[in-house]
Amino acid sequence: MKTIWIVCGPTASGKTAMAIELAQKHSAEILSADSRQLFSELNIGVARPSPEELSAVKHHFIGHVSVHETYTAGRYAREARAFINLYFKEKDALVICGGTGLYIQALLEGIDRMPVPEEIRSEVAALLQNEGLQTAADKLLELDSDLASQTDLNNPRRVQRALEWVLSGRPETTANPLPNDCQVQKLAPEWPREELYNRINSRVDLMMEAGLWQEAESLYPLQHLNALHTVGYREIFDCMDGQISKEQAIEKIKQHTRNYAKRQLTWFRNDKDILWLEKGNLKDSSL
């Protein structure tokens, strides 16, 4: 029986350490399910595993695409399934680690079962409202010229629906299903809310010491890309644009990260299959 261990949960909860411990225990490798750590240009601001952590256990889907590429939950599901099918020809256990619930759900259930994510719906609506129909039509042409040729590009609603479909990962496609002889166990580190928030605040301070500000400065010319619309970068960009002070930017990073963690907790709490382990402690479990 093949086994997939999924280590999920909110940011700064210790998923990486937990996943590494689990992988070492079961002679497994780690597949990332983080929608930002997969970009090669992003490092400190997305809490990419350290070189020591990456060398402790082999990781996959870390820094393997460019921020210039469009990456969706649908694409992740297709590529991750293809990887898993090849991986299980030689291995019996895999650890998937990440806090992007939509990616995990798309991988396990197929994105065709899900409605268009609200963030994508809002993104497309904002594009149409702020930049107009022509810009939206041009984006559709760039992403899927075949679909664009079949769409009335003078009809805002049809352009909107087509863009939503493409950005959601083309939902009808569910190729490369998971192997039939595969069992899945979902785990998450559990912390008292106040402790989790303190961990987030401390990690932001450590990121600043590690050079997050300089990393963001180097990425400033790319701030228009979707991958850079990310907590930790956009606040620094606002400071560089003169909208807020450096101190305000740091505090906003902490606040927005806490807000993000709260949304992640809401998502994962709705999944009754997750086994929550106090502070990610595996020692008192039989896992």
C-alpha positions in Angstrom: 0.0 0.0 0.0 1.4 3.4 -1.0 1.0 6.2 1.6 0.8 9.9 1.2 1.2 12.0 4.3 -0.1 15.5 3.9 1.2 18.1 6.4 -0.9 21.1 6.1 -2.1 24.0 8.3 -1.4 27.7 8.8 1.7 29.6 8.1 4.5 29.6 10.7 3.0 26.6 12.5 6.1 24.4 11.9 4.9 22.3 8.9 8.4 22.1 7.4 10.0 20.6 10.5 7.1 18.2 11.0 7.3 17.1 7.3 11.0 16.5 7.5 10.7 14.4 10.6 7.9 12.4 9.1 9.8 11.9 5.8 12.9 10.7 7.6 10.9 8.3 9.7 9.3 6.7 6.6 12.2 7.0 4.1 10.1 9.4 2.0 10.7 12.6 0.0 8.7 15.8 0.2 6.5 17.4 -2.4 5.6 21.1 -1.7 2.0 22.3 -1.9 2.9 26.0 -1.4 1.7 28.3 -4.1 4.6 30.8 -3.6 7.5 28.6 -2.7 7.4 27.1 -6.2 8.7 30.3 -7.7 12.4 30.4 -8.2 12.8 34.2 -7.6 11.1 34.1 -4.2 13.0 32.9 -1.2 13.0 34.7 2.2 9.5 36.3 1.8 7.9 32.9 1.2 9.7 31.1 4.0 11.3 28.7 1.6 13.0 25.8 3.5 16.6 26.5 4.4 19.5 24.9 2.6 20.0 22.6 5.6 16.3 21.6 5.5 16.4 21.0 1.8 19.5 18.8 2.2 18.0 16.8 5.1 15.2 15.4 2.8 14.9 15.6 -0.9 12.2 18.3 -1.8 10.2 18.7 -5.0 8.3 21.7 -6.5 10.5 24.2 -4.7 11.7 27.1 -6.9 11.0 25.1 -10.1 9.0 27.8 -12.1 9.5 31.5 -12.8 7.3 34.3 -11.5 6.8 35.2 -15.2 4.8 32.0 -15.6 1.1 31.7 -14.8 0.6 28.9 -12.3 -2.8 27.7 -11.2 -4.2 25.1 -8.9 -5.2 23.1 -12.0 -1.6 23.1 -13.3 -0.3 22.1 -9.9 -2.8 19.2 -9.7 -1.8 17.9 -13.2 1.9 18.2 -12.6 1.8 16.9 -9.0 -0.2 13.8 -10.1 2.2 13.1 -12.9 5.1 13.4 -10.5 3.4 11.1 -7.9 2.7 8.4 -10.4 6.3 8.3 -11.4 7.5 8.6 -7.8 5.5 5.6 -6.6 7.2 3.3 -9.1 10.2 3.4 -6.8 9.0 4.6 -3.4 6.2 3.6 -1.1 5.7 6.8 1.0 5.5 10.5 0.1 5.1 13.6 2.3 3.2 16.6 0.9 3.8 19.8 2.8 2.1 23.1 2.3 -0.5 25.6 3.4 -2.2 26.2 0.1 -5.5 24.4 0.7 -6.8 24.9 -2.8 -3.7 23.1 -4.3 -4.1 20.2 -1.9 -7.9 19.9 -2.7 -7.3 20.1 -6.4 -4.7 17.4 -6.2 -6.8 15.0 -4.2 -10.3 15.7 -5.6 -9.8 17.3 -9.0 -10.4 20.9 -9.6 -13.5 20.2 -11.7 -15.5 19.6 -8.5 -14.8 23.1 -7.2 -16.4 26.4 -8.1 -14.2 29.2 -9.4 -12.2 30.4 -6.3 -13.4 33.7 -5.0 -10.0 35.3 -5.3 -9.9 34.5 -9.0 -13.4 35.8 -9.6 -12.4 39.0 -7.8 -9.2 39.3 -9.8 -10.9 39.0 -13.1 -13.7 41.4 -12.1 -11.1 44.0 -11.0 -9.2 43.6 -14.3 -12.3 44.3 -16.3 -13.3 47.2 -14.1 -9.9 48.9 -13.8 -8.3 48.1 -17.1 -11.1 47.4 -19.5 -12.4 44.8 -21.8 -9.5 45.1 -24.3 -6.9 44.3 -21.6 -8.9 41.4 -20.4 -9.3 40.0 -23.9 -5.6 40.5 -24.5 -4.8 38.5 -21.4 -7.1 35.7 -22.5 -5.3 35.6 -25.9 -2.0 35.4 -24.1 -3.1 32.5 -21.8 -5.2 30.5 -24.2 -5.3 31.6 -27.9 -7.5 28.7 -28.9 -10.2 29.5 -26.3 -9.9 33.2 -27.2 -10.7 32.3 -30.9 -13.9 30.7 -29.7 -15.0 33.5 -27.4 -16.8 36.7 -28.3 -14.1 39.1 -27.3 -16.6 42.0 -27.4 -18.8 40.4 -24.8 -17.5 41.3 -21.3 -19.3 38.4 -19.5 -18.0 35.8 -21.9 -14.5 37.1 -21.6 -14.8 37.1 -17.9 -16.1 33.5 -17.7 -13.3 32.3 -20.1 -10.6 34.0 -18.0 -12.0 32.6 -14.8 -12.0 29.1 -16.3 -8.4 29.4 -17.5 -7.0 30.9 -14.3 -8.8 28.2 -12.3 -6.8 25.6 -14.2 -9.3 24.6 -16.9 -11.5 22.5 -14.6 -12.6 19.8 -17.1 -9.1 18.4 -17.1 -8.4 15.8 -14.4 -5.7 13.7 -16.1 -3.3 11.5 -14.2 -5.4 10.4 -11.2 -3.7 9.3 -8.0 -2.8 5.5 -7.8 -5.7 3.3 -6.7 -3.5 1.6 -4.1 -2.8 4.8 -2.3 -3.9 5.8 1.3 -3.9 9.4 2.4 -3.3 10.7 5.9 -3.7 14.5 6.6 -1.9 16.0 9.6 -1.6 19.6 10.9 0.3 21.2 13.7 -2.0 22.8 16.3 -1.2 25.9 18.3 -3.1 28.1 20.7 -4.1 31.2 18.6 -1.9 33.6 20.6 1.2 31.4 20.3 0.7 31.0 16.6 0.5 34.8 16.2 3.6 35.3 18.3 5.4 32.8 16.1 4.3 34.8 13.0 5.5 38.1 14.5 8.9 36.5 15.4 9.3 35.0 12.0 8.7 38.3 10.3 11.5 39.8 12.4 13.8 36.9 11.5 13.0 37.4 7.8 14.0 41.1 8.1 17.3 40.1 9.7 17.8 37.6 6.9 17.4 40.2 4.2 13.7 40.3 3.2 13.8 44.0 2.5 16.8 43.7 0.1 15.1 40.7 -1.6 11.9 42.8 -2.1 13.9 45.7 -3.5 15.5 43.4 -6.1 12.0 42.2 -7.1 10.5 45.7 -7.3 10.6 45.9 -11.1 8.4 42.7 -11.1 5.8 43.9 -8.7 3.1 43.9 -11.4 3.3 40.1 -11.7 0.7 38.1 -9.9 3.3 36.1 -7.9 4.5 39.3 -6.3 1.0 40.2 -5.0 2.1 38.4 -1.9 2.3 39.3 1.8 5.8 40.3 2.7 6.5 41.9 -0.7 3.6 44.1 -1.4 3.9 46.0 1.9 7.6 46.8 1.1 6.6 47.9 -2.4 4.1 50.3 -0.8 6.9 51.7 1.3 9.1 52.1 -1.7 6.3 53.9 -3.4 6.2 56.3 -0.5 2.7 55.2 0.7 3.8 54.0 4.2 7.0 54.1 6.4 9.3 51.2 6.8 8.0 50.6 10.4 4.5 50.6 9.1 5.4 48.2 6.4 6.9 45.7 8.9 3.8 45.9 11.1 1.5 45.5 8.1 3.4 42.3 7.1 2.8 40.9 10.6 -0.8 41.9 10.5 -1.5 40.6 7.0 0.3 37.3 7.8 -1.8 36.8 10.9 -4.9 37.5 8.7 -3.8 35.0 6.2 -3.1 32.4 8.9 -6.7 32.9 10.2 -8.1 32.3 6.7 -6.0 29.1 6.4 -7.2 27.9 9.8 -10.8 28.4 8.6 -10.1 26.4 5.5 -8.4 23.5 7.2 -10.8 23.4 10.2 -13.5 22.5 7.7 -11.6 19.4 6.7 -12.7 16.7 9.2 -10.1 14.2 7.9 -7.2 16.2 9.3 -5.5 14.9 12.5 -4.4 17.9 14.5 -1.2 17.3 16.6 -0.4 19.6 19.4 2.5 21.9 18.3 3.3 19.3 15.5 4.5 16.8 18.0 4.9 13.4 16.3 6.5 11.6 19.3 3.2 10.9 21.1 1.6 9.5 18.0 1.9 6.2 16.2 2.6 7.9 12.8 
